[in-house]
Amino acid sequence: MAYSYPTREDYFFVSHDPESIRQEQKYLEQRRKQQTQYAIAQQLSALDKDEYGDEMIKDMFESEKKILPDVESIDAQSEIQWYMRPYLLDFLVEAHTAFALTSETFFLTLNILDRYCSKRTVYRRHYQLVGCTAMLIAAKYDELSKQVPHVRELANMCCQLYDEDMFIQMERHVLMTLEWHIGAPTTAAFLRSAFDDGDIDTELEHMSLYLAEIALYQRDFVSKRPSELAKATLALAQIILNRRSYLSPHHWASQYNDKLLILLSQHIRKRSKVLYQKYERPHASCVAITLDSFFAQHDAIAHPNNVAPPTPEASPEHRPVMQTPPKQRYSVNVNMPPTPPITPSADSCFQGYQDVGCCKAPDTPAQTPTDAIQSHQNSFPILVGA
């Protein structure tokens, strides 16, 4: 018997249609084969890690030195500026979520983008094109063939600002510029290797990825080694979630850099609204909300007397009357096609980020959880880095 959604008020009904039954059986058989293949892949991965794990980590440490972008070369760009980066990353986060790509694909996308910008002059009008092309190349490298976005879909997401031939030409140019060196050990790859060595903790994994993606928005972390950034994000996530380290003191992920950890803690308040919406959902363990709670507790401890008094309730005669505002009259045709997204100018670069401070440093130094980190180091002896 096959179950299908009804057209009447019943919650579901049983279909005896032979075609529906055949489709249901075919779907169940495909799911059974996929689960079997996944179980076999997990067993083979565990065997490979036991036999070649040390060599794989050693090779990742050697390879990451060759794929680091050059921040000074990006600084020398004539048209693209660092304030444009958060806008492009917000677009890539939304595209990455829409195509349901993996975290490693997103980190590889930014690595390809930064390496290309380190070697070629990029015009402002082509910045979004380079970012989308980098995501296309990263998806072809990491994802299954059915998950790779089509060029037509990327062109539609850019509101036809670039035609399909431009994506193909840019893809060829990026590959030739990078000399076809695409594979790179990213921060997500190092985090996955660290999580494989311990018990499953989904919330800790999501928090580490959230902190690592926040770091991608900042210039200070572009040239940092992925392994060092992975160790710092993992240690900071354990402090925020009040977790004890599950790794041995001699594990590579236990020896983090204290200065990098403090630098990361000073930037995690500067997060994008788009990234916040991505990690506030239940499938991401709501780690964005958890991080806000951590900041609220830290601020309450740091400033116990700095509490705003409650707003007095207005008297009935002074309460404002809620009225519907008049409709705005448009001088142009309201059915006109949407304007393609463009890279913002310097005058409007900070609009939309005033609350989170992603692009602009605040006038006064923001409160950082540095004190919380120092107070937790005594209770986390395993996490103290070299």
N, C-alpha and C positions, 0 to 999 in steps of 0.2 A: 504493500500500500504506500502511496506517495502522498505527502502533505503539501498543499499549495495555499497561497493566500487567496481568500475569497473576495467576491465582489459584494456580498451581502453583509449583514451585521454579525454573523458568526465569527468567532475568533479564528477558527480554521475548519476546514472540512477535508474529508478523505476522498481522494481521487482514485477511481478505478480505471482511469484511462491507461491503456497499455503503453502509450508513448511516454506518459508521465512516469510510469513505473520504471520504464527502461532508462530514462534520463536520471532518475533518482539512483538506480543501481549503478549506473556508470559513474555518477559523482562520488558515491560511497567507495567504489573501487579505486578511483583516482586518489581519494583521500587516504585510503589504506596504503596504497603504494608510496605516496609521499611520506607518510609517517614511517614506513619501513625504511625508505631511503635516508630519511633524516636520522633514524636510530643508527643505521649502519655508518653514516658519515660521522656521527658523534663518537662512535667506538673507534673508528679509524683515526680521527683527530686526537683522541686520547692516547692511542698507541703511538702515533707519530710524535706527540708532545713528550711522552715518556722517553722516547728513543732519541729524538732530535731537538728537544726543547731548548737545551743549553746552546746548541749551535744556531738555532733560529734566533734566539735573543741576541747572541753575539753578532750575527749578521745584520740584525736590525740596528744595533748600535753603530756598526760600521757604515751602514747605508745612509743613516740619517744625517751624517756629516756632509754628504754630497748633494743633498736636496734642500739645503737651507736657503731661503730668499735673502737678498741683500737689501736691507732697509735703506741704506744710503743711496743706492741706485734708484729706489722708488721715490726718495725725497727729491731727486734731481728731475723728476717728471715735470714737464712744463705746464700741462693742463690738468691732469688729475691730482687731487689733493686728498689728504687724509680725512678731511671732513666728509668726503663723498663715500668713503668706505662703508659706514653704517647703512646708508641707503641701499647700496648694492647688496650688502649682506642680508638686509631685511627681505629684499626681493628674492634672493637665492634661498633663504630659509622657507619662504612661502612656496617657491617652486619645488624645493626638496621635499616638503611635506605633501604637496599635491601629487607628486609622482611616487610617494611612499618609498623613498630611497633610504639606504642604510646610513648610519652615522659616519662610517669610514668613507663613504662616497662624498659626504659634505666636507670633511676635513681634507680629503684629497683634492676636491674642487678648489678650495682656498689655497692649497699648496701650489697647484698648477697656475692659478691666477697670479699669485705673488711672484713665482719664479719667472713667469712671462713678463710681468711688469718690471722685473729686475734687469731684463735683457733688451726689451724693446720699448720704444716710445709709444705710448697709448694716448690717443686723442679722447677728449671727454665724451664725444658723441659715440665712441666705440667701446666705452668702459663696460656698459651692460652687455654688449655683444661678446666681449672677451670672457666675462663672468659666466654667461650662459654656455658658451663653447667649452669652457673649462669643466662645467658640470656635465656636459654631454660626453666629454672624453673620460672623465672619472667614472661615469655610469657605465660606459662601455668596458672599462677596465675591471670594475668591482661587481657590477650587478649582473643578474641573469638577463638573457636577451629580451625577455618579455617585459622587463622592468625599465629598459633603456628608453628614455623619452625620444620621440620622433622630432625631426627638425621642424616639421609643420606645427607641432604643439609648442615648441619653443618660440617660433615666430608669432603664434597667436598670443602667447603670454606676454610678448613684447609689443602687443597691439600693432603688429605688422610694421614696426619701426625699421626692422631689417628683413629683407627677403631671404628665402631659403638658400639661395646661392651664396649669400654673405656668410652664413653659418658654415657652409662647406669650405669656403675659401679660408675663413678664420681657423677652422679646425686644422687644415693642412699647414697653415702658417705657425700655429702654436706647436704642433708636433715637430715641425722642422726646427723651430727655435729651441725647443727643449731637447733636440736630437733624439727624439723618441724615448727618452727616459721618463716614463710616466709613473711606474710603481714607486711608492715612497712609504716608509713606515710612519704613519701619522700618530697623533696623540691618541686617537680612538683605538688604533691597533695596539699600542702599548697598554692602554687601560684594559682592553679585552684580554691581553696576555696576563695581566695582574689578577683580573677577576677569575680567570680559569684556574689559578693556583689556590683558590680559597673557596669557601662556601658561597652559595648563591645569595646575594643581597641586592635585590632589584632597586631598592630606594637609593642605596649607596652608589650603584652604577649610574642611575639617572642623575643624581646630584653631581657626580664627577664629570659626566658629559655636559651638564648644564654649565658648570664653572669653566670647563674647557672651551665651550662655544662662546661664553662671555669674553674670554681672553682673545678670541679670534677678532673681535671688534677693535682691539686696542693695538696701537703701533708698537708698544713696548714688548709685545710677545710674538711679533711676526718672525723675528730671527732667533727665537729661543728653540733649543733642541726639543723635539717632541717628547723624548723620554723624560727630560727634566720637567717639562710642563705637566706630563702625565703624573709624575710622582708628587708634584706640588698640589695638583687638583685632587688627587686621591687623599692626601693627608688633610687638606682643608675640608674636604667633604666629610671625613671621619670626625673632625672637630665639630663641624656644624651639626651633624647628626648624633654626636656623642657616642661614636662607635670606637671600640678598641680595635687595634690592628689585628687582622687575622694572619698576617705574614710574619715570617721569622725575621729576626734582626739582621740576618745576612742576605735576605732577599733583595734583589736589585731595586724593587719599588719602595723599600723601607728607608733608603738613604736619600732623603730629599734635601733640596737646597733651602736653607732658612730664609735667605734674602729673597729668593724667588717666591716663596710662600707668602711673605709679608707683602711683596709687591702685588701679588695676585689678590690678596685680601683687601688691598686699597682700591682695586678696580672693580670688584664684583658688585658694587652699588651702581655702577654705570652700565646698566643693561637695557637692551632694547625692549620695547613693548611687544614687538612681534615675537621675539624670543621668549619673552615672559608668557605670552599666550600659548606658545608651543609646550612649555614645561609646567603649566598650571593645570593641565588636564590629568584625569586619573590614570591614563595609560602611561604617563610619565611620572607616576607616583606623586604628583602635585608638589614637586620639589621647589618650584618657584614660590609657592605659598609658604613652604617650610622655611625657605631662605628669608622671606619677609618676617616671619615670626622670630627667627634668630636675630635679625637686625633690631626688631622691636624690643626683645629682651635685653640685648646688649645696650641699646640706648637708654632703657629704663634703669639699668645698673649704672651706666656712666653718668647720667643726669637724673637722679631720683627726684629732684625738686623742680625740674623743668617740665611741669605738667600743665597743659592749658586748662583754664577754668571752664566749666560747662557754660554753654551759651544760654542766657535767660530766655524764657519763652515770651514771645511778643503778646501784648494784650489784644483782645479781639478787634478793637477799633483801629489798631495799628498794623494788623496783619495785611500783607499785600494781597491784592485780588489777582488770581491767576487768570490770564486772558490769553487766547490764542493769537499769536502775532500774525499780522497780515501777510499774505503771500507776496513773494517777490516777483516783480514783473521783469521778464527777460527781454532784452533788446535783440536777442539772436534766436535762431531756431533751436528749440530745446531738443529736437530729434537729431541733432548733429552727432556724428560719430565721436566716441571718446578720444580725448587727446592722448597720444602715445606717451608713456613715461619717459622723462628725460632726467639727466643728472642735474640736481638742483644747483643754483648759483650760490655764491658765497653769502648773499644777503639773506637768503632763506634757508641756510644750511642747518640752523638749529631749531627750525619749526618742527614740532612733533616730538622733540626730545627734551623738552624743558623739564619734564617731571622726572625722567630717569637719568638725565645728564650724560647721555652716551657720547656726545661729540664735544661737549664743552666742559671744561673744568669749572667747578663751582668757585664762587668768590672766596669762600672760607673753606679750609680743609674739612672734608667730610669725615665723620666718625668711622673708624675702621675697627674691625674685630681683632686688632693686634693684641690688645690686652687679653682678650679671650684666648688667643692662640698661646700667649706666654703662660697664662694660668693653666692651660690644658697640657702644656708640655711636661709638667711634672706628673700628671696622671696618665700620660701616654709615653712611657719610656721607650716603647718600641719604635715610635714614630720619629724620634729625634734624629735629624739628618747629620751627615758628616760635615 
